[in-house]
């Protein structure tokens, strides 16, 4: 199996995911039709997935669930813990938006309106 890296094209990543899913299915001694039935999708969807074609994300989740691989999705984007200082600032509040970028000071160190630049 090839390693999935940033340099890989989307097509290469989809193909690798398809190979891995095929291997997981075969390891469980399932046919494509059996996996499709267990996942609640069509056999054609499983074929598309295994050949690296684009499918809906919800169908990938269904296939993962049927193969008992859903817990592995937790590794895709792990939850990040806030730093201790951030935890004190938040005090139970959940962050809901990104902060805006700070406007840099001019070379003189004085703040000016954008039209005066």
N, CA, C and O atoms as CSV, one atom per row, in Angstrom:
chain,resi,resn,atom,element,x,y,z
A,1,UNK,N,N,0.840,-1.177,0.000
A,1,UNK,CA,C,0.000,0.000,0.000
A,1,UNK,C,C,0.890,1.246,0.000
A,1,UNK,O,O,1.933,1.292,0.653
A,2,UNK,N,N,0.456,2.223,-0.731
A,2,UNK,CA,C,1.196,3.473,-0.831
A,2,UNK,C,C,0.810,4.396,0.322
A,2,UNK,O,O,-0.287,4.309,0.873
A,3,UNK,N,N,1.724,5.265,0.663
A,3,UNK,CA,C,1.477,6.234,1.709
A,3,UNK,C,C,0.718,7.415,1.117
A,3,UNK,O,O,1.031,7.864,0.014
A,4,UNK,N,N,-0.266,7.915,1.833
A,4,UNK,CA,C,-1.022,9.073,1.387
A,4,UNK,C,C,-0.315,10.314,1.912
A,4,UNK,O,O,-0.146,10.482,3.120
A,5,UNK,N,N,0.096,11.183,0.987
A,5,UNK,CA,C,0.842,12.381,1.358
A,5,UNK,C,C,0.274,13.590,0.624
A,5,UNK,O,O,-0.520,13.451,-0.306
A,6,UNK,N,N,0.688,14.766,1.053
A,6,UNK,CA,C,0.243,16.020,0.442
A,6,UNK,C,C,0.562,16.100,-1.042
A,6,UNK,O,O,-0.188,16.714,-1.800
A,7,UNK,N,N,1.661,15.493,-1.468
A,7,UNK,CA,C,2.083,15.581,-2.858
A,7,UNK,C,C,1.206,14.737,-3.778
A,7,UNK,O,O,1.203,14.946,-4.991
A,8,UNK,N,N,0.467,13.792,-3.218
A,8,UNK,CA,C,-0.382,12.930,-4.027
A,8,UNK,C,C,-1.510,13.740,-4.659
A,8,UNK,O,O,-2.035,14.675,-4.054
A,9,UNK,N,N,-1.870,13.373,-5.869
A,9,UNK,CA,C,-3.022,14.009,-6.504
A,9,UNK,C,C,-4.293,13.476,-5.856
A,9,UNK,O,O,-4.276,12.456,-5.167
A,10,UNK,N,N,-5.398,14.185,-6.088
A,10,UNK,CA,C,-6.678,13.719,-5.559
A,10,UNK,C,C,-6.991,12.326,-6.098
A,10,UNK,O,O,-7.458,11.458,-5.361
A,11,UNK,N,N,-6.732,12.119,-7.386
A,11,UNK,CA,C,-7.013,10.828,-8.011
A,11,UNK,C,C,-6.180,9.719,-7.366
A,11,UNK,O,O,-6.678,8.614,-7.151
A,12,UNK,N,N,-4.920,10.008,-7.061
A,12,UNK,CA,C,-4.054,9.008,-6.438
A,12,UNK,C,C,-4.535,8.670,-5.030
A,12,UNK,O,O,-4.482,7.513,-4.615
A,13,UNK,N,N,-4.994,9.660,-4.309
A,13,UNK,CA,C,-5.499,9.428,-2.957
A,13,UNK,C,C,-6.785,8.606,-3.008
A,13,UNK,O,O,-6.960,7.670,-2.227
A,14,UNK,N,N,-7.693,8.961,-3.936
A,14,UNK,CA,C,-8.924,8.193,-4.079
A,14,UNK,C,C,-8.635,6.742,-4.458
A,14,UNK,O,O,-9.276,5.822,-3.950
A,15,UNK,N,N,-7.668,6.542,-5.353
A,15,UNK,CA,C,-7.295,5.184,-5.761
A,15,UNK,C,C,-6.733,4.405,-4.576
A,15,UNK,O,O,-7.065,3.233,-4.401
A,16,UNK,N,N,-5.897,5.029,-3.768
A,16,UNK,CA,C,-5.318,4.356,-2.601
A,16,UNK,C,C,-6.399,4.022,-1.573
A,16,UNK,O,O,-6.395,2.933,-0.997
A,17,UNK,N,N,-7.319,4.952,-1.344
A,17,UNK,CA,C,-8.416,4.672,-0.418
A,17,UNK,C,C,-9.262,3.510,-0.929
A,17,UNK,O,O,-9.713,2.668,-0.151
A,18,UNK,N,N,-9.473,3.473,-2.250
A,18,UNK,CA,C,-10.221,2.373,-2.848
A,18,UNK,C,C,-9.535,1.039,-2.635
A,18,UNK,O,O,-10.187,0.046,-2.310
A,19,UNK,N,N,-8.217,1.009,-2.817
A,19,UNK,CA,C,-7.449,-0.234,-2.599
A,19,UNK,C,C,-7.559,-0.682,-1.142
A,19,UNK,O,O,-7.735,-1.866,-0.854
A,20,UNK,N,N,-7.453,0.277,-0.236
A,20,UNK,CA,C,-7.522,-0.063,1.184
A,20,UNK,C,C,-8.904,-0.571,1.570
A,20,UNK,O,O,-9.032,-1.510,2.357
A,21,UNK,N,N,-9.935,0.051,1.015
A,21,UNK,CA,C,-11.286,-0.402,1.296
A,21,UNK,C,C,-11.515,-1.796,0.726
A,21,UNK,O,O,-12.146,-2.639,1.364
A,22,UNK,N,N,-10.999,-2.034,-0.481
A,22,UNK,CA,C,-11.114,-3.370,-1.086
A,22,UNK,C,C,-10.451,-4.405,-0.184
A,22,UNK,O,O,-11.019,-5.469,0.060
A,23,UNK,N,N,-9.268,-4.102,0.306
A,23,UNK,CA,C,-8.550,-5.042,1.171
A,23,UNK,C,C,-9.311,-5.284,2.464
A,23,UNK,O,O,-9.374,-6.414,2.947
A,24,UNK,N,N,-9.893,-4.224,3.029
A,24,UNK,CA,C,-10.678,-4.390,4.261
A,24,UNK,C,C,-11.894,-5.278,3.998
A,24,UNK,O,O,-12.244,-6.116,4.829
A,25,UNK,N,N,-12.530,-5.098,2.855
A,25,UNK,CA,C,-13.683,-5.933,2.500
A,25,UNK,C,C,-13.265,-7.394,2.340
A,25,UNK,O,O,-13.924,-8.295,2.859
A,26,UNK,N,N,-12.163,-7.621,1.616
A,26,UNK,CA,C,-11.683,-8.991,1.397
A,26,UNK,C,C,-11.220,-9.644,2.696
A,26,UNK,O,O,-11.416,-10.844,2.893
A,27,UNK,N,N,-10.604,-8.856,3.587
A,27,UNK,CA,C,-10.186,-9.391,4.888
A,27,UNK,C,C,-11.379,-9.917,5.688
A,27,UNK,O,O,-11.242,-10.818,6.515
A,28,UNK,N,N,-12.540,-9.339,5.425
A,28,UNK,CA,C,-13.758,-9.764,6.119
A,28,UNK,C,C,-14.547,-10.782,5.299
A,28,UNK,O,O,-15.650,-11.180,5.672
A,29,UNK,N,N,-13.956,-11.194,4.171
A,29,UNK,CA,C,-14.546,-12.205,3.296
A,29,UNK,C,C,-15.944,-11.802,2.822
A,29,UNK,O,O,-16.870,-12.612,2.824
A,30,UNK,N,N,-16.079,-10.543,2.419
A,30,UNK,CA,C,-17.345,-10.023,1.912
A,30,UNK,C,C,-17.242,-9.773,0.419
A,30,UNK,O,O,-16.195,-9.362,-0.081
A,31,UNK,N,N,-18.333,-10.024,-0.291
A,31,UNK,CA,C,-18.398,-9.630,-1.694
A,31,UNK,C,C,-18.805,-8.160,-1.743
A,31,UNK,O,O,-19.249,-7.595,-0.744
A,32,UNK,N,N,-18.651,-7.555,-2.907
A,32,UNK,CA,C,-19.090,-6.169,-3.066
A,32,UNK,C,C,-20.589,-6.055,-2.801
A,32,UNK,O,O,-21.049,-5.087,-2.196
A,33,UNK,N,N,-21.333,-7.037,-3.253
A,33,UNK,CA,C,-22.777,-7.016,-3.051
A,33,UNK,C,C,-23.140,-7.123,-1.574
A,33,UNK,O,O,-24.048,-6.436,-1.105
A,34,UNK,N,N,-22.436,-7.981,-0.842
A,34,UNK,CA,C,-22.698,-8.121,0.596
A,34,UNK,C,C,-22.367,-6.826,1.337
A,34,UNK,O,O,-23.112,-6.406,2.222
A,35,UNK,N,N,-21.257,-6.200,0.975
A,35,UNK,CA,C,-20.900,-4.926,1.601
A,35,UNK,C,C,-21.932,-3.863,1.265
A,35,UNK,O,O,-22.335,-3.086,2.131
A,36,UNK,N,N,-22.359,-3.826,0.014
A,36,UNK,CA,C,-23.362,-2.847,-0.400
A,36,UNK,C,C,-24.651,-3.018,0.405
A,36,UNK,O,O,-25.233,-2.037,0.868
A,37,UNK,N,N,-25.089,-4.262,0.569
A,37,UNK,CA,C,-26.303,-4.537,1.354
A,37,UNK,C,C,-26.131,-4.098,2.806
A,37,UNK,O,O,-27.021,-3.474,3.383
A,38,UNK,N,N,-24.982,-4.429,3.389
A,38,UNK,CA,C,-24.726,-4.066,4.783
A,38,UNK,C,C,-24.631,-2.550,4.969
A,38,UNK,O,O,-25.017,-2.019,6.011
A,39,UNK,N,N,-24.116,-1.865,3.955
A,39,UNK,CA,C,-23.943,-0.420,4.039
A,39,UNK,C,C,-25.196,0.338,3.610
A,39,UNK,O,O,-25.320,1.532,3.883
A,40,UNK,N,N,-26.115,-0.336,2.949
A,40,UNK,CA,C,-27.327,0.336,2.489
A,40,UNK,C,C,-27.084,1.198,1.259
A,40,UNK,O,O,-27.745,2.217,1.059
A,41,UNK,N,N,-26.126,0.775,0.435
A,41,UNK,CA,C,-25.823,1.489,-0.810
A,41,UNK,C,C,-25.887,0.483,-1.957
A,41,UNK,O,O,-26.034,-0.719,-1.734
A,42,UNK,N,N,-25.776,0.982,-3.176
A,42,UNK,CA,C,-25.805,0.076,-4.321
A,42,UNK,C,C,-24.438,-0.579,-4.519
A,42,UNK,O,O,-23.410,-0.073,-4.068
A,43,UNK,N,N,-24.460,-1.715,-5.205
A,43,UNK,CA,C,-23.203,-2.393,-5.537
A,43,UNK,C,C,-22.343,-1.473,-6.392
A,43,UNK,O,O,-21.121,-1.461,-6.245
A,44,UNK,N,N,-22.953,-0.711,-7.272
A,44,UNK,CA,C,-22.217,0.226,-8.137
A,44,UNK,C,C,-21.476,1.270,-7.297
A,44,UNK,O,O,-20.374,1.682,-7.659
A,45,UNK,N,N,-22.066,1.698,-6.189
A,45,UNK,CA,C,-21.383,2.651,-5.303
A,45,UNK,C,C,-20.114,2.038,-4.734
A,45,UNK,O,O,-19.079,2.702,-4.678
A,46,UNK,N,N,-20.179,0.777,-4.310
A,46,UNK,CA,C,-18.994,0.091,-3.782
A,46,UNK,C,C,-17.955,-0.057,-4.885
A,46,UNK,O,O,-16.762,0.131,-4.644
A,47,UNK,N,N,-18.399,-0.391,-6.091
A,47,UNK,CA,C,-17.467,-0.491,-7.226
A,47,UNK,C,C,-16.771,0.830,-7.477
A,47,UNK,O,O,-15.558,0.873,-7.679
A,48,UNK,N,N,-17.539,1.908,-7.464
A,48,UNK,CA,C,-16.962,3.246,-7.692
A,48,UNK,C,C,-15.961,3.589,-6.586
A,48,UNK,O,O,-14.885,4.122,-6.858
A,49,UNK,N,N,-16.312,3.289,-5.371
A,49,UNK,CA,C,-15.434,3.570,-4.238
A,49,UNK,C,C,-14.130,2.794,-4.358
A,49,UNK,O,O,-13.051,3.353,-4.162
A,50,UNK,N,N,-14.224,1.521,-4.676
A,50,UNK,CA,C,-13.034,0.671,-4.740
A,50,UNK,C,C,-12.142,0.987,-5.941
A,50,UNK,O,O,-10.953,0.667,-5.925
A,51,UNK,N,N,-12.690,1.598,-6.962
A,51,UNK,CA,C,-11.870,1.960,-8.129
A,51,UNK,C,C,-11.389,3.401,-8.061
A,51,UNK,O,O,-10.793,3.901,-9.015
A,52,UNK,N,N,-11.638,4.066,-6.952
A,52,UNK,CA,C,-11.111,5.417,-6.760
A,52,UNK,C,C,-11.912,6.504,-7.435
A,52,UNK,O,O,-11.406,7.604,-7.658
A,53,UNK,N,N,-13.151,6.213,-7.760
A,53,UNK,CA,C,-14.003,7.237,-8.352
A,53,UNK,C,C,-14.655,8.050,-7.242
A,53,UNK,O,O,-14.732,7.609,-6.095
A,54,UNK,N,N,-15.109,9.210,-7.588
A,54,UNK,CA,C,-15.722,10.098,-6.612
A,54,UNK,C,C,-17.093,9.587,-6.191
A,54,UNK,O,O,-17.890,9.162,-7.027
A,55,UNK,N,N,-17.359,9.631,-4.896
A,55,UNK,CA,C,-18.665,9.244,-4.360
A,55,UNK,C,C,-19.051,10.249,-3.293
A,55,UNK,O,O,-18.247,11.102,-2.915
A,56,UNK,N,N,-20.277,10.153,-2.808
A,56,UNK,CA,C,-20.712,11.018,-1.720
A,56,UNK,C,C,-20.043,10.589,-0.419
A,56,UNK,O,O,-19.853,9.399,-0.168
A,57,UNK,N,N,-19.699,11.549,0.383
A,57,UNK,CA,C,-19.056,11.272,1.660
A,57,UNK,C,C,-19.941,10.402,2.557
A,57,UNK,O,O,-19.439,9.545,3.285
A,58,UNK,N,N,-21.238,10.619,2.505
A,58,UNK,CA,C,-22.144,9.815,3.339
A,58,UNK,C,C,-22.071,8.338,2.951
A,58,UNK,O,O,-22.236,7.471,3.810
A,59,UNK,N,N,-21.828,8.037,1.675
A,59,UNK,CA,C,-21.704,6.641,1.257
A,59,UNK,C,C,-20.396,6.030,1.760
A,59,UNK,O,O,-20.352,4.845,2.088
A,60,UNK,N,N,-19.346,6.823,1.822
A,60,UNK,CA,C,-18.083,6.341,2.394
A,60,UNK,C,C,-18.277,6.018,3.874
A,60,UNK,O,O,-17.792,4.996,4.360
A,61,UNK,N,N,-18.977,6.878,4.576
A,61,UNK,CA,C,-19.249,6.655,5.999
A,61,UNK,C,C,-20.047,5.372,6.186
A,61,UNK,O,O,-19.773,4.599,7.104
A,62,UNK,N,N,-21.029,5.143,5.325
A,62,UNK,CA,C,-21.830,3.917,5.416
A,62,UNK,C,C,-20.969,2.678,5.194
A,62,UNK,O,O,-21.117,1.677,5.896
A,63,UNK,N,N,-20.069,2.751,4.214
A,63,UNK,CA,C,-19.172,1.616,3.953
A,63,UNK,C,C,-18.247,1.387,5.142
A,63,UNK,O,O,-18.032,0.245,5.547
A,64,UNK,N,N,-17.696,2.467,5.707
A,64,UNK,CA,C,-16.840,2.337,6.879
A,64,UNK,C,C,-17.609,1.702,8.040
A,64,UNK,O,O,-17.084,0.837,8.741
A,65,UNK,N,N,-18.850,2.135,8.234
A,65,UNK,CA,C,-19.656,1.587,9.323
A,65,UNK,C,C,-19.886,0.089,9.109
A,65,UNK,O,O,-19.766,-0.698,10.048
A,66,UNK,N,N,-20.213,-0.300,7.889
A,66,UNK,CA,C,-20.472,-1.714,7.596
A,66,UNK,C,C,-19.222,-2.572,7.789
A,66,UNK,O,O,-19.323,-3.753,8.122
A,67,UNK,N,N,-18.036,-1.976,7.578
A,67,UNK,CA,C,-16.779,-2.700,7.750
A,67,UNK,C,C,-16.219,-2.561,9.170
A,67,UNK,O,O,-15.127,-3.044,9.469
A,68,UNK,N,N,-16.983,-1.895,10.033
A,68,UNK,CA,C,-16.552,-1.642,11.413
A,68,UNK,C,C,-15.246,-0.839,11.449
A,68,UNK,O,O,-14.358,-1.118,12.254
A,69,UNK,N,N,-15.146,0.143,10.579
A,69,UNK,CA,C,-13.960,0.998,10.511
A,69,UNK,C,C,-14.266,2.447,10.884
A,69,UNK,O,O,-13.397,3.311,10.768
A,70,UNK,N,N,-15.465,2.714,11.323
A,70,UNK,CA,C,-15.879,4.091,11.569
A,70,UNK,C,C,-14.992,4.796,12.594
A,70,UNK,O,O,-14.746,5.997,12.481
A,71,UNK,N,N,-14.513,4.055,13.591
A,71,UNK,CA,C,-13.658,4.670,14.617
A,71,UNK,C,C,-12.364,5.212,14.015
A,71,UNK,O,O,-11.742,6.101,14.596
A,72,UNK,N,N,-11.949,4.691,12.856
A,72,UNK,CA,C,-10.717,5.173,12.225
A,72,UNK,C,C,-10.864,6.581,11.664
A,72,UNK,O,O,-9.862,7.259,11.441
A,73,UNK,N,N,-12.082,7.028,11.433
A,73,UNK,CA,C,-12.289,8.386,10.933
A,73,UNK,C,C,-11.859,9.426,11.957
A,73,UNK,O,O,-11.583,10.573,11.607
A,74,UNK,N,N,-11.804,9.029,13.206
A,74,UNK,CA,C,-11.369,9.945,14.267
A,74,UNK,C,C,-9.934,10.404,14.047
A,74,UNK,O,O,-9.540,11.459,14.545
A,75,UNK,N,N,-9.148,9.625,13.309
A,75,UNK,CA,C,-7.756,9.972,13.060
A,75,UNK,C,C,-7.596,10.976,11.915
A,75,UNK,O,O,-6.533,11.580,11.764
A,76,UNK,N,N,-8.639,11.154,11.115
A,76,UNK,CA,C,-8.546,12.081,9.982
A,76,UNK,C,C,-8.284,13.511,10.436
A,76,UNK,O,O,-7.341,14.165,9.989
A,77,UNK,N,N,-9.136,13.974,11.330
A,77,UNK,CA,C,-8.976,15.321,11.886
A,77,UNK,C,C,-9.156,15.190,13.387
A,77,UNK,O,O,-10.268,15.320,13.901
A,78,UNK,N,N,-8.060,14.933,14.090
A,78,UNK,CA,C,-8.177,14.720,15.537
A,78,UNK,C,C,-8.658,15.987,16.249
A,78,UNK,O,O,-8.387,17.109,15.821
A,79,UNK,N,N,-9.364,15.771,17.326
A,79,UNK,CA,C,-9.783,16.903,18.136
A,79,UNK,C,C,-8.551,17.530,18.759
A,79,UNK,O,O,-7.654,16.831,19.230
A,80,UNK,N,N,-8.514,18.833,18.756
A,80,UNK,CA,C,-7.376,19.525,19.352
A,80,UNK,C,C,-7.783,20.067,20.717
A,80,UNK,O,O,-8.871,20.616,20.894
A,81,UNK,N,N,-6.892,19.898,21.657
A,81,UNK,CA,C,-7.140,20.425,22.990
A,81,UNK,C,C,-6.616,21.851,23.044
A,81,UNK,O,O,-5.537,22.154,22.535
A,82,UNK,N,N,-7.387,22.707,23.660
A,82,UNK,CA,C,-6.956,24.095,23.822
A,82,UNK,C,C,-5.800,24.142,24.813
A,82,UNK,O,O,-5.712,23.322,25.727
A,83,UNK,N,N,-4.920,25.109,24.618
A,83,UNK,CA,C,-3.807,25.281,25.553
A,83,UNK,C,C,-4.376,25.650,26.925
A,83,UNK,O,O,-5.514,26.111,27.011
A,84,UNK,N,N,-3.610,25.456,27.987
A,84,UNK,CA,C,-4.122,25.809,29.315
A,84,UNK,C,C,-4.573,27.264,29.410
A,84,UNK,O,O,-5.559,27.566,30.082
A,85,UNK,N,N,-3.858,28.163,28.744
A,85,UNK,CA,C,-4.245,29.579,28.776
A,85,UNK,C,C,-5.577,29.776,28.061
A,85,UNK,O,O,-6.445,30.503,28.545
A,86,UNK,N,N,-5.737,29.123,26.899
A,86,UNK,CA,C,-6.995,29.210,26.167
A,86,UNK,C,C,-8.136,28.631,26.986
A,86,UNK,O,O,-9.248,29.159,26.967
A,87,UNK,N,N,-7.866,27.541,27.709
A,87,UNK,CA,C,-8.903,26.935,28.537
A,87,UNK,C,C,-9.365,27.907,29.620
A,87,UNK,O,O,-10.556,27.990,29.918
A,88,UNK,N,N,-8.417,28.644,30.209
A,88,UNK,CA,C,-8.788,29.640,31.206
A,88,UNK,C,C,-9.612,30.757,30.591
A,88,UNK,O,O,-10.588,31.212,31.188
A,89,UNK,N,N,-9.224,31.205,29.388
A,89,UNK,CA,C,-9.966,32.279,28.717
A,89,UNK,C,C,-11.382,31.833,28.382
A,89,UNK,O,O,-12.338,32.586,28.569
A,90,UNK,N,N,-11.512,30.623,27.891
A,90,UNK,CA,C,-12.818,30.134,27.444
A,90,UNK,C,C,-13.731,29.793,28.618
A,90,UNK,O,O,-14.932,30.059,28.571
A,91,UNK,N,N,-13.168,29.208,29.662
A,91,UNK,CA,C,-13.918,28.815,30.868
A,91,UNK,C,C,-15.262,28.198,30.503
A,91,UNK,O,O,-16.317,28.665,30.932
A,92,UNK,N,N,-15.198,27.131,29.694
A,92,UNK,CA,C,-16.409,26.407,29.343
A,92,UNK,C,C,-17.097,26.901,28.082
A,92,UNK,O,O,-18.009,26.239,27.588
A,93,UNK,N,N,-16.686,28.046,27.546
A,93,UNK,CA,C,-17.294,28.541,26.323
A,93,UNK,C,C,-16.654,27.834,25.134
A,93,UNK,O,O,-15.450,27.575,25.124
A,94,UNK,N,N,-17.457,27.533,24.155
A,94,UNK,CA,C,-16.946,26.884,22.946
A,94,UNK,C,C,-16.648,27.948,21.900
A,94,UNK,O,O,-17.460,28.840,21.658
A,95,UNK,N,N,-15.484,27.845,21.289
A,95,UNK,CA,C,-15.111,28.810,20.249
A,95,UNK,C,C,-16.007,28.598,19.038
A,95,UNK,O,O,-16.173,27.467,18.582
A,96,UNK,N,N,-16.582,29.669,18.515
A,96,UNK,CA,C,-17.538,29.566,17.421
A,96,UNK,C,C,-17.066,30.229,16.132
A,96,UNK,O,O,-17.638,29.972,15.073
A,97,UNK,N,N,-16.046,31.068,16.191
A,97,UNK,CA,C,-15.557,31.718,14.979
A,97,UNK,C,C,-14.082,32.051,15.113
A,97,UNK,O,O,-13.533,32.118,16.213
A,98,UNK,N,N,-13.467,32.255,13.976
A,98,UNK,CA,C,-12.049,32.633,13.958
A,98,UNK,C,C,-11.931,34.118,14.239
A,98,UNK,O,O,-12.822,34.893,13.894
A,99,UNK,N,N,-10.845,34.512,14.858
A,99,UNK,CA,C,-10.636,35.931,15.112
A,99,UNK,C,C,-10.141,36.605,13.843
A,99,UNK,O,O,-9.530,35.973,12.982
A,100,UNK,N,N,-10.416,37.895,13.743
A,100,UNK,CA,C,-9.994,38.628,12.546
A,100,UNK,C,C,-8.500,38.905,12.614
A,100,UNK,O,O,-7.895,38.881,13.686
A,101,UNK,N,N,-7.924,39.166,11.460
A,101,UNK,CA,C,-6.498,39.490,11.382
A,101,UNK,C,C,-6.283,40.894,11.940
A,101,UNK,O,O,-7.098,41.790,11.726
A,102,UNK,N,N,-5.215,41.066,12.632
A,102,UNK,CA,C,-4.863,42.383,13.160
A,102,UNK,C,C,-4.316,43.254,12.042
A,102,UNK,O,O,-3.545,42.781,11.207
A,103,UNK,N,N,-4.709,44.528,12.017
A,103,UNK,CA,C,-4.202,45.469,11.017
A,103,UNK,C,C,-2.823,45.912,11.471
A,103,UNK,O,O,-2.682,46.434,12.577
A,104,UNK,N,N,-1.788,45.714,10.635
A,104,UNK,CA,C,-0.440,46.106,11.061
A,104,UNK,C,C,-0.293,47.622,11.130
A,104,UNK,O,O,-0.942,48.363,10.392
A,105,UNK,N,N,0.574,48.059,12.034
A,105,UNK,CA,C,0.875,49.489,12.127
A,105,UNK,C,C,1.701,49.925,10.928
A,105,UNK,O,O,2.350,49.100,10.286
A,106,UNK,N,N,1.681,51.206,10.626
A,106,UNK,CA,C,2.501,51.712,9.535
A,106,UNK,C,C,3.958,51.695,9.957
A,106,UNK,O,O,4.265,51.424,11.118
A,107,UNK,N,N,4.858,51.981,9.029
A,107,UNK,CA,C,6.292,51.952,9.313
A,107,UNK,C,C,6.660,52.921,10.431
A,107,UNK,O,O,7.608,52.676,11.177
A,108,UNK,N,N,5.915,54.021,10.550
A,108,UNK,CA,C,6.223,55.003,11.589
A,108,UNK,C,C,5.715,54.564,12.955
A,108,UNK,O,O,6.044,55.177,13.970
A,109,UNK,N,N,4.922,53.514,12.980
A,109,UNK,CA,C,4.396,53.047,14.245
A,109,UNK,C,C,3.078,53.707,14.596
A,109,UNK,O,O,2.475,53.358,15.611
A,110,UNK,N,N,2.609,54.653,13.787
A,110,UNK,CA,C,1.361,55.350,14.025
A,110,UNK,C,C,0.229,54.672,13.265
A,110,UNK,O,O,0.409,54.195,12.144
A,111,UNK,N,N,-0.911,54.639,13.881
A,111,UNK,CA,C,-2.076,54.065,13.221
A,111,UNK,C,C,-2.663,55.107,12.284
A,111,UNK,O,O,-2.758,56.281,12.641
A,112,UNK,N,N,-3.065,54.679,11.067
A,112,UNK,CA,C,-3.695,55.604,10.119
A,112,UNK,C,C,-4.896,54.929,9.487
A,112,UNK,O,O,-5.032,53.706,9.522
A,113,UNK,N,N,-5.760,55.741,8.911
A,113,UNK,CA,C,-6.896,55.201,8.159
A,113,UNK,C,C,-6.351,54.579,6.885
A,113,UNK,O,O,-5.303,54.988,6.385
A,114,UNK,N,N,-7.058,53.596,6.366
A,114,UNK,CA,C,-6.633,52.905,5.159
A,114,UNK,C,C,-6.548,53.863,3.971
A,114,UNK,O,O,-5.706,53.676,3.092
A,115,UNK,N,N,-7.427,54.910,3.928
A,115,UNK,CA,C,-7.394,55.845,2.793
A,115,UNK,C,C,-6.138,56.714,2.811
A,115,UNK,O,O,-5.757,57.250,1.771
A,116,UNK,N,N,-5.488,56.866,3.962
A,116,UNK,CA,C,-4.320,57.737,4.080
A,116,UNK,C,C,-3.031,57.052,3.700
A,116,UNK,O,O,-1.968,57.669,3.774
A,117,UNK,N,N,-3.086,55.809,3.299
A,117,UNK,CA,C,-1.861,55.069,2.968
A,117,UNK,C,C,-1.416,55.378,1.583
A,117,UNK,O,O,-0.402,54.849,1.127
